[in-house]
Amino acid sequence: MIKLPGCFAIVAILPLLFSCSALPIKDHVLDHLRPSTEGGNVWVLLVAGSSGYMNYRHQADVCHSYHSIRARGVPEERIIVMLFDDVVQSFFNTRRGFLYNEPDGDDVYAGVRKDYTGHQITPKNFLAVLRGDAVAMKGIGTGRVVASGPSDRIFVYFADHGAPGMLAFPSHHLVVPTKLYAKDLISTLEKMHKQQKYAEMLLYVEACESGSMFDGLLREDLNILAVTAASPFESSFACYYNNTLGTFLGDCFSNHWLEHEDETSVSTETIDDEVERVKTVTNTSHVCVYGDMSIAQQFLGDFLGPKSNSSVSRQPAGGRRQAKATSSRDVHETVLRNRLAELEASHLGDQEASDLHRMLETELRAVLESHTRADLLFLELARALADEQVPLQRLLVGQNPPQDCHGQTVPDFSCLESAVDTFEHLCEPLTDYSLKYVAVLNRACSAGRSTTDITSAIAQVCKHAAKPSPCHKQTSQSACDAMADCTWCKSSAVPSRCLSIEEAKKLPPAVFVCDRSE
């Protein structure tokens, strides 16, 4: 077993590293297991839809899943991997050439057969591979696709960032994700069902608001079961921060199902068994289930391979370790704060440590300034779109509790796509952090705001966007309050921030509480 060294590695984090109560499957669970479909093969599609070292965990998740599924007996020729593959050799990776997905874990990178890497990881290519379109993928990567037929089962695992009605993919700009909208995924699944491209399909999706990809959209008659890391109204969470590597090794939902796979016999457990166990230990977000619930009574081995991994010996995931989790939106900020805290605790006084501390502080201030800009932009946009029927607080925080797996109003995708494109064109690209504010645009669309009204509001807000303030760079409440013109503001809608007193005066008191107003 290769284990991570305990030393603190000095690595500066640069700005380009910007990286998102479970409902039961059914109350009327079947009393017997549905017989497996005779014949047919298992096809597997594994996708890490992100790039950048801060998204280390997504690529580690997918590499771990590859080994888990190979150990269950699925041949490599029926496993397709889409992985940006920029983390393992990253300058910031202090164990270059290796990836780890859990504390004291083995390297999960070695031996992974990658079909598509780099900028081949796009929504268009993902959908083509999934639907088995070999013509579309000719000359791209290995060209391999899910060549399934009417007797085959398909397992899809996706890990990345998300937002209401969309999943993120990397773009040519490291911090700017491209989007796979739910309507395009659902359309592809419906066409595959009509064309008899599979017998049954199981999807596991690790992303913020991942439930929004299926709630109210995935029909129950498609022979598809989708399991998501989060409801349509909440973030998913990163787990297992590692000081040596300066990043999070995994995602909570993903680590829990993968560790369960490594610990148990898939030949004797059902999907329902696994999902219920994962729900129990995933207490940071709400695991949700959509689609054909009868598939939950299938054996795990029907989708993940029939063999038991007898070589793996572990303690039960639920009691082995309690990991401190961080919202996927806040990973970059959390990592920088952790690195600074570790450095300060080491009491190193040499020049190298001093230089690193200064670089980390500078980077943290830049991140806070960027995040605060996004907070203020969308606050002003929500204010511009609010009225008596749709008040400001509803646009900012919504009405649904985070555990509401099935309360989504189906997005108006025409309005939502237009709003997102307009914002990115007139204002600034969405980042892994600001993707959460797609919810504001989605709520405005769902409330009946016209595309024209939303476009006009975006144009006005972005034209008169607040200029950067020294307050935005303050990293703590004490530092903020020490500045005469600054105040520390708390809210359930956004993280606590240091704002200018003039900015604070414009905040709605029902949403924000600030230290001082004068």
Number of C-alpha atoms within 10 A of each C-alpha: 7 10 11 19 13 9 9 16 17 18 17 18 22 15 14 12 15 22 27 30 18 23 17 16 19 12 7 8 13 12 7 8 13 13 9 11 13 8 8 14 20 26 28 30 22 23 26 30 30 33 31 20 27 22 29 28 30 32 33 30 29 29 27 26 25 25 17 21 24 18 20 22 16 22 14 16 11 19 24 25 24 26 27 24 20 17 24 20 15 15 13 22 20 19 18 13 13 18 26 28 30 23 15 12 13 17 21 22 21 12 10 16 16 17 17 23 18 17 14 19 22 24 20 14 19 23 17 18 22 23 21 19 17 16 11 14 19 12 9 14 15 13 16 20 28 23 16 22 18 15 16 22 24 26 21 19 22 22 28 30 33 34 29 30 29 27 30 27 25 26 19 11 11 15 21 22 26 21 21 20 20 22 19 15 20 16 13 16 22 17 13 19 20 11 12 15 23 27 19 23 24 24 20 21 25 30 31 33 30 33 34 29 30 28 24 16 20 22 17 13 11 19 18 27 24 25 23 30 32 32 34 32 28 28 27 31 28 29 27 22 23 19 19 18 24 24 26 29 26 28 28 26 28 31 25 23 21 20 21 21 22 26 19 18 18 25 16 13 15 19 21 22 16 20 22 16 16 25 22 15 17 24 15 22 26 27 29 27 29 23 23 20 21 18 21 27 20 22 24 23 23 22 26 26 23 20 16 19 19 12 9 12 10 12 11 13 20 15 8 9 11 11 12 12 19 22 19 25 24 18 25 26 19 18 21 21 16 17 26 19 12 13 20 14 9 11 9 11 10 8 9 11 16 14 12 18 19 14 17 21 19 16 20 25 20 18 22 21 22 17 21 24 19 21 19 18 21 22 24 23 24 27 19 17 21 19 11 6 8 16 14 23 17 16 25 24 18 15 12 15 14 18 19 19 28 18 17 19 15 17 20 17 17 10 21 24 19 15 24 19 14 19 22 13 12 15 18 13 18 20 22 24 24 19 24 22 23 22 21 22 27 25 24 26 20 17 15 11 17 14 18 12 14 24 18 14 19 27 18 16 22 17 11 10 16 13 7 14 17 16 25 23 24 25 19 12 16 12 15 24 17 11 14 11 17 28 28 24 22 16 14 11 14 19 12 17 25 31 25 22 20 13 15 22 14 10 17 13 11 9 15 15 18 20 16 14 14 11
